[in-house]
């Protein structure tokens, strides 16, 4: 019988908050086909801003992997793959925005987005341990993977014009990449001190809260 990992323990322990982030009304709206397209457009513009701020965070995780991991070749490659995907993602956002008539140059980040980006910036500090940073990175990516994969499951009524968006994060390759991040996180947590483990768990919870607030923003902040 396989040992239950730290990341799996946290997912179970904080099941309600986890479901709040991965089964949010915004995602249910896409899956049920009754999403308000203006909410989708708000999300699109705000997520473009978020992804731009996400890049320096991922760069900081890469630096920490290179300096502080006992399997740094593997970790750097996994994280670099994530960065390459972000490069592609930024081009995709531009294309998708023009398709929906969303003007990216005019967008101001909303409060929940600003707060999330400020949190990401705080995690770039060299004082933040690699273990804490990789846990944050893993959960940020995994929330999107699980949310959008839900919109592609059998029985979902996702509108055809939103399927490509769901595929972007809901595809099998992205799921495997998230699993690789989770494995790195668990390997780090296995050798971490109690102090670092509690910091990492607190960070896991903070990310889930920021993700819920981010989805809420697309629904007009309610
Ligand atoms: C808010 N969380 C948010 N945006 C994203 N693009 C991801 C996670 C995954 O990259």
Boltz pocket constraint, residues with backbone or C-beta under 6 A from the ligand:
constraints:
  - pocket:
      binder: B
      contacts: [[A, 47], [A, 50], [A, 51], [A, 140], [A, 141], [A, 143], [A, 144], [A, 211], [A, 214]]
      max_distance: 6.0
